[in-house]
Amino acid sequence: MSRAEQPSRRAVLAAAVAATVVSGAVPAAADTGAADSGRAPTLVDYHAWTAYEDWCGGTAKGTRAVPGPRPGLVVGTALGSVDYTDPHTGTTASWEYATWTSPVHMLSVPATEAIASWNAHTPAGTWIQVEMRGTYSDGTDTPWYVMGRWAAGDQDIKRTSVDDQKDGKSAVWTDTFAIDDATTGLRLASYRLRLTLYRKPGTELTPTVWRLGAMGSDIPDRFTVPASTPGLAGELIVPRYSQEIHTGQYPEYDNGGEAWCSPTSSQMIIEYWGGRLTPEQLAWVDPSYADPQVDNAARFTYDYQYNGCGNWPFNAAYAATYPDLQGVVTRLGSLTDLETLIAAGVPAITSQSFLSSELTGAGYGTAGHLMTVIGFTVDGDVIANDPNSPSDPAVRRVYKRREFENIWLRTKRYNASGKLSSGTGGVCYLYFPARPTARQRTALAAVGVR
């Protein structure tokens, strides 16, 4: 689990594509994307720029759009160079750069929170920065907030979130923009995202960004959520990995495997879609360690500012470093949404916090934990690959539907000390093919992801 008995950072915010569903019982919404029976009212707006036409829009300064089966954005002619001092190494280096700023996106749901996510290729000698600037419902603007400084590797810079960003109305906590006091009625009405692409001076190297987006949401304060009606019985065949067998390994990455729920969950779904690492890529891992790909995921999702592997966008970006895979961070509204995805063969990673008494059969409590939803029983209960398990075979769990839905979707709870704490309000990682099938596209669109 993720820092089981420690305060969550968000407390400050109040095996292959061909794997199929075992059962033939599929909800109509999963087939058509049009039926909304059992689906909660929309409280979330996820928007992304992914198409060649998208990259040709916006404001490009030194960048250019590239067409093809996976269109993206690259450095064309650099604007100049800038020095960057890595706060985690103290090293200062010069980097050429170019920028792209998105058009303004008007949120269909004026938001109290927003989370950016991106998919990119950053060869050695390159990295990217993602920023967001919004306009409040009162007409004033936020600063340009840094939502992440990211590279797939860790030799050029240390990927990092940026602390202490605030303007008296909002702040960024690791990976999440949040209105300081939602009770005032202030909301984020719109936003732009800015990409800065960096490369070593005098080279032709370039990052390539394929997807850039953000999820804005206005989830009300709630200790409980309405129960959804079961609609699917079936299970996807997803690899099972335990984080606990990695306890004590590479403590420089969030004190080792005991805290690696997020990268362990990510690796399960990456391999479900066929993602594999070569022996050369895993050569740095102690050969005595089982499942070395989990150690790799921990290293390359690690946020050097947060000092953890649970940065949500960094996990989605890591998934997209595998060929032909995309990753996004969003929020879903109910287990009906998860059923829609499972029916199309798309598993999901959910984030939740709970007391041991609130999730029957878990055997632990946590201030923040990620697990992979892979199906539903005939009674509608949740089948999850829970990485907080003593062994790989023990990872598959069945959790009561009502309990699981509530601990995942609520925004308020009481922690083990009886103090008011926060829940994630339905945060979810979705990983899926760069070229999804028609059925997958329909299911993703039904939950707001395009």
C-alpha positions in Angstrom: 0.0 0.0 0.0 1.1 3.6 -0.2 2.3 4.9 3.1 -0.4 3.0 5.0 -0.4 4.8 8.3 1.1 8.1 7.2 -0.9 11.2 6.1 -1.7 11.2 2.4 -0.3 14.3 0.6 -3.9 14.8 -0.6 -5.1 15.2 3.0 -4.2 18.8 2.5 -6.9 19.0 -0.1 -9.9 18.4 2.8 -2.1 -10.3 -20.5 -2.7 -9.2 -23.9 -5.0 -7.1 -26.0 -6.9 -10.2 -26.9 -7.9 -11.0 -23.3 -11.7 -11.2 -23.1 -14.5 -10.9 -20.6 -15.3 -14.4 -19.3 -19.0 -13.9 -19.0 -21.3 -12.9 -21.9 -23.3 -10.6 -19.6 -22.5 -7.1 -20.9 -24.3 -3.9 -19.9 -26.0 -2.0 -22.8 -24.0 1.1 -22.0 -20.8 -0.8 -22.7 -22.1 -1.8 -26.2 -23.4 1.5 -27.3 -21.9 4.2 -25.1 -25.3 5.9 -25.2 -27.2 4.4 -22.3 -26.7 6.2 -19.0 -28.6 3.9 -16.7 -26.8 3.7 -13.4 -24.3 6.3 -14.4 -23.8 9.2 -12.0 -24.3 12.8 -13.3 -21.2 14.2 -15.0 -18.9 16.0 -12.5 -15.8 15.6 -14.6 -14.4 17.2 -17.7 -11.4 15.4 -19.2 -10.0 17.0 -22.4 -6.8 16.2 -24.4 -4.9 17.3 -27.4 -3.8 14.2 -29.5 -4.5 14.7 -33.2 -2.3 16.3 -35.8 -4.9 19.1 -36.2 -4.6 19.7 -32.4 -0.9 20.1 -32.6 -1.2 22.4 -35.6 -3.4 24.6 -33.4 -2.5 26.5 -30.3 0.6 28.7 -30.2 3.9 27.1 -31.3 7.2 28.8 -30.6 9.9 26.6 -32.0 7.9 23.5 -32.0 6.2 21.7 -35.0 3.5 19.1 -35.4 4.4 15.8 -36.9 1.7 13.6 -38.7 1.5 9.9 -38.9 -0.2 7.0 -37.1 0.7 8.6 -33.8 0.8 12.4 -34.4 2.7 14.5 -32.0 4.7 17.6 -31.2 8.6 18.0 -31.5 11.2 20.6 -31.4 11.5 22.3 -34.8 13.9 25.3 -34.3 14.8 26.0 -30.7 14.1 29.5 -29.4 17.3 29.6 -27.5 18.9 28.1 -24.4 18.3 28.4 -20.7 20.1 27.1 -17.6 18.3 24.7 -15.3 19.6 23.8 -11.8 18.2 20.5 -10.8 17.0 20.9 -7.2 17.7 17.3 -6.4 21.3 17.1 -7.6 22.4 20.7 -7.6 23.7 20.3 -11.1 23.2 23.3 -13.5 23.1 22.6 -17.2 22.1 24.5 -20.3 19.2 23.3 -22.4 17.7 24.4 -25.7 14.0 24.8 -25.6 10.8 25.3 -27.6 7.2 25.8 -26.4 3.6 25.0 -27.4 0.6 26.5 -25.7 -2.8 25.0 -26.1 -5.9 26.9 -27.0 -8.1 27.8 -24.1 -10.3 25.0 -23.0 -13.6 26.1 -21.4 -14.5 23.5 -18.7 -18.0 22.0 -19.0 -17.7 21.5 -15.3 -16.2 24.5 -13.6 -13.7 22.8 -11.4 -12.4 22.8 -7.8 -9.6 20.5 -8.8 -7.6 19.7 -12.0 -4.9 17.1 -12.8 -2.8 17.2 -16.0 -1.4 14.1 -17.7 0.7 13.5 -20.8 2.3 10.8 -23.0 5.7 11.5 -24.4 9.0 10.0 -25.7 12.0 11.6 -24.1 15.2 10.1 -25.4 18.4 10.6 -23.4 19.4 14.2 -23.5 15.8 15.6 -23.5 12.9 16.3 -21.1 9.7 18.2 -20.9 7.8 20.6 -18.6 4.0 20.8 -18.3 2.3 23.9 -17.0 -1.3 25.1 -16.6 -2.7 28.5 -16.4 -6.4 28.9 -15.7 -9.1 31.6 -15.5 -11.2 31.6 -12.4 -15.0 32.1 -12.4 -14.4 35.7 -11.1 -12.5 36.5 -14.3 -9.0 36.6 -12.8 -6.2 34.3 -13.9 -4.0 31.8 -12.0 -0.2 31.9 -12.4 1.5 29.5 -14.7 1.6 26.5 -12.5 4.2 23.7 -13.1 2.3 20.4 -13.2 5.5 18.3 -13.7 9.0 18.3 -14.9 9.4 14.9 -16.5 11.7 12.6 -18.3 11.4 8.9 -19.0 14.9 8.3 -17.6 16.7 9.7 -14.6 20.1 10.6 -15.9 19.5 14.1 -17.4 17.2 15.5 -14.7 15.3 14.0 -11.8 11.6 14.0 -12.6 9.8 16.2 -10.1 6.7 17.9 -9.0 7.1 21.5 -7.7 6.0 22.5 -4.2 5.0 25.9 -2.9 2.9 27.0 -5.8 0.0 29.2 -4.8 -1.7 32.5 -5.4 -4.1 32.9 -2.4 -7.0 31.4 -4.3 -5.5 28.0 -5.4 -2.5 25.9 -5.0 -0.8 22.8 -6.5 -0.2 19.9 -4.3 2.2 17.5 -6.0 0.1 16.6 -9.1 -3.2 18.3 -8.2 -4.4 21.9 -8.7 -7.0 22.7 -6.1 -9.2 25.8 -5.2 -8.3 26.8 -1.7 -11.8 27.1 -0.4 -14.5 25.6 -2.6 -17.3 26.9 -0.3 -16.7 30.4 -1.6 -18.1 29.3 -4.9 -14.9 30.1 -6.8 -14.1 27.7 -9.5 -11.7 27.1 -12.4 -13.6 28.1 -15.5 -11.0 27.4 -18.1 -7.4 26.6 -18.6 -4.5 26.4 -21.1 -1.6 24.0 -21.0 1.9 24.9 -22.0 4.6 22.4 -23.0 8.2 23.3 -22.9 10.4 20.8 -24.8 14.1 20.7 -23.8 17.2 19.2 -25.4 20.9 19.3 -25.1 22.3 22.3 -27.0 23.7 21.7 -30.5 21.9 18.4 -31.0 19.0 17.3 -33.2 17.4 15.5 -30.3 13.8 16.1 -29.5 11.1 14.9 -27.1 7.9 13.8 -28.9 4.6 14.5 -27.1 1.6 12.4 -28.3 -1.1 13.3 -25.7 -1.5 16.3 -23.4 -4.6 16.7 -21.4 -6.2 17.6 -18.1 -9.1 16.5 -15.9 -11.1 19.1 -14.2 -13.8 18.1 -11.7 -16.2 19.5 -9.1 -16.8 16.5 -6.8 -19.0 17.6 -3.8 -18.0 16.8 -0.3 -19.4 13.4 0.6 -18.9 10.6 3.0 -21.1 8.2 1.0 -22.2 7.9 -2.6 -25.4 6.3 -4.1 -25.1 2.6 -4.8 -25.0 1.6 -8.4 -26.8 -1.4 -9.8 -24.7 -4.4 -10.9 -24.6 -4.9 -14.6 -21.7 -7.1 -15.5 -20.3 -10.5 -14.6 -16.9 -11.2 -16.0 -13.1 -11.1 -15.4 -10.1 -10.0 -17.5 -6.9 -12.1 -17.3 -4.4 -9.6 -15.9 -1.0 -10.4 -14.5 -0.7 -10.5 -10.8 2.2 -8.8 -9.0 2.7 -8.2 -5.3 4.4 -5.1 -4.0 5.1 -6.8 -0.7 7.7 -9.3 -2.1 9.8 -6.2 -2.9 9.9 -4.9 0.7 13.3 -3.5 1.4 14.4 -3.4 -2.2 15.9 -0.1 -3.4 14.8 2.0 -0.4 15.9 5.2 -2.3 12.6 4.8 -4.2 10.1 5.5 -1.4 11.6 3.1 1.1 11.1 0.0 -1.1 8.3 -2.2 -2.2 6.0 -1.8 0.7 5.0 1.6 -0.7 5.0 0.6 -4.4 1.2 0.0 -4.9 1.1 2.5 -7.8 3.9 1.3 -10.0 3.0 -2.4 -9.2 -0.6 -1.7 -10.3 0.7 0.1 -13.4 3.0 -2.8 -14.3 0.1 -5.3 -14.1 -1.9 -3.4 -16.7 1.1 -2.6 -18.9 1.8 -6.3 -19.2 -1.9 -7.0 -19.8 -1.5 -4.9 -22.9 1.6 -6.8 -23.9 4.2 -4.4 -22.6 7.6 -6.1 -21.9 11.1 -5.0 -21.0 14.2 -6.5 -22.4 16.9 -8.2 -20.3 19.1 -5.2 -21.1 16.6 -2.8 -19.7 16.3 -4.8 -16.5 20.1 -5.4 -16.1 20.4 -2.8 -13.3 18.0 -4.8 -11.0 19.6 -7.3 -8.6 19.2 -10.7 -10.4 18.0 -12.3 -7.1 14.8 -10.2 -7.1 11.6 -11.7 -8.5 9.5 -9.6 -10.9 12.3 -7.1 -11.6 9.9 -5.2 -13.9 8.2 -3.9 -10.7 11.5 -2.5 -9.4 11.9 -0.8 -12.8 8.4 0.7 -12.6 9.2 2.1 -9.2 12.4 3.7 -10.3 10.9 5.3 -13.4 7.7 6.6 -11.7 9.6 8.1 -8.7 8.9 11.8 -8.0 12.0 13.2 -6.4 10.1 16.1 -4.8 7.2 14.0 -3.4 9.7 11.3 -2.5 7.3 8.6 -3.7 6.2 6.5 -6.6 2.5 7.6 -6.3 2.5 10.7 -8.5 -0.5 10.0 -10.7 0.5 11.6 -14.0 4.0 10.2 -13.7 2.5 6.7 -13.6 0.4 7.4 -16.7 3.4 8.8 -18.5 5.5 5.8 -17.5 2.8 3.5 -19.0 3.0 5.4 -22.3 6.8 4.8 -22.6 5.9 1.3 -23.7 5.3 1.0 -27.4 1.8 1.8 -28.6 0.3 2.4 -25.1 -1.5 5.5 -23.8 -2.2 6.5 -20.2 -4.5 9.1 -18.7 -5.5 10.2 -15.2 -9.2 11.0 -14.8 -12.1 10.5 -12.4 -15.0 8.1 -12.9 -18.5 8.4 -11.5 -19.5 4.9 -10.4 -18.8 1.2 -10.7 -21.1 1.4 -13.8 -18.3 3.2 -15.5 -15.8 0.5 -14.6 -18.2 -2.1 -15.9 -18.4 -0.3 -19.2 -14.6 -0.4 -19.5 -14.2 -4.0 -18.3 -16.8 -5.1 -20.8 -14.6 -3.6 -23.6 -11.5 -5.3 -22.2 -10.0 -2.3 -20.5 -9.0 -2.8 -16.8 -8.5 0.3 -14.6 -6.4 1.4 -11.6 -8.3 3.0 -8.8 -7.1 5.1 -5.9 -8.7 4.8 -2.5 -8.1 5.2 1.3 -9.9 3.3 4.1 -9.9 1.8 7.5 -9.4 -1.9 7.8 -13.0 -2.2 9.0 -14.3 -0.5 5.8 -13.2 -3.0 3.2 -14.0 -6.6 4.2 -11.2 -9.0 3.4 -8.5 -6.4 2.8 -6.9 -7.0 6.2 -5.3 -3.5 6.4 -6.1 0.2 6.4 -4.4 2.8 4.3 -4.2 6.6 3.8 -3.8 6.0 0.1 -3.6 2.9 -2.0 -3.8 1.9 -5.7 -5.3 -1.4 -7.0 -6.3 -2.8 -10.3 -10.0 -3.6 -11.1 -10.2 -6.5 -13.4 -13.8 -7.7 -13.3 -17.1 -8.3 -11.4 -18.7 -11.4 -9.8 -22.2 -12.5 -10.7 -23.4 -10.6 -7.6 -21.7 -7.5 -8.8 -18.8 -7.5 -6.3 -15.4 -6.1 -7.4 -12.6 -8.4 -8.5 -9.4 -6.6 -8.0 -5.7 -7.3 -8.3 -4.6 -5.9 -5.0 -0.8 -5.5 -4.8 -0.8 -5.3 -1.0 -0.7 -9.1 -0.9 1.9 -11.5 0.5 2.6 -13.2 -2.8 1.8 -12.9 -6.5 -0.9 -15.7 -6.4 -2.6 -14.0 -3.5 -3.1 -10.7 -5.4 -6.5 -11.5 -6.8 -9.2 -10.4 -4.3 -13.0 -10.1 -4.3 -14.3 -7.0 -2.4 -17.9 -6.2 -1.6 -19.4 -3.9 -4.2 -20.9 -1.4 -1.8 -17.8 -1.0 0.3 -15.5 -0.7 -2.6 -17.6 1.9 -4.4 -17.9 4.1 -1.4 -14.2 4.1 -0.3 -13.2 4.9 -3.9 -15.7 7.6 -4.7 -16.1 9.5 -1.5 -14.2 12.7 -0.8 -14.4 12.8 3.0 -13.7 10.1 5.6 -12.4 9.7 9.2 -8.9 8.3 9.5 -7.6 5.8 12.1 -7.2 8.6 14.6 -10.8 9.8 14.2 -9.8 12.9 12.4 -11.4 14.2 9.3 -9.5 13.3 6.2 -9.9 13.2 2.4 -10.8 10.6 -0.3 -9.9 10.7 -3.9 -13.4 11.2 -5.3 -13.0 8.4 -8.0 -9.5 9.0 -9.3 -8.5 6.4 -11.9 -5.6 5.6 -14.2 -6.7 4.3 -17.6 -4.1 2.6 -19.9 -5.1 1.6 -23.3 -3.7 1.0 -26.9 -2.5 3.9 -29.0 -4.9 2.7 -31.6 -7.9 1.3 -29.7 -10.6 -0.9 -31.3 -14.0 0.6 -32.0 -15.4 -1.1 -29.0 -12.6 0.3 -26.8 -13.1 3.8 -28.2 -16.8 3.6 -27.5 -16.2 2.5 -23.9 -13.6 5.2 -23.3 -15.8 7.9 -24.8 -18.6 6.8 -22.5 -16.4 7.7 -19.5 -15.2 10.9 -21.1 -11.9 9.9 -22.5 -11.1 10.5 -26.2 
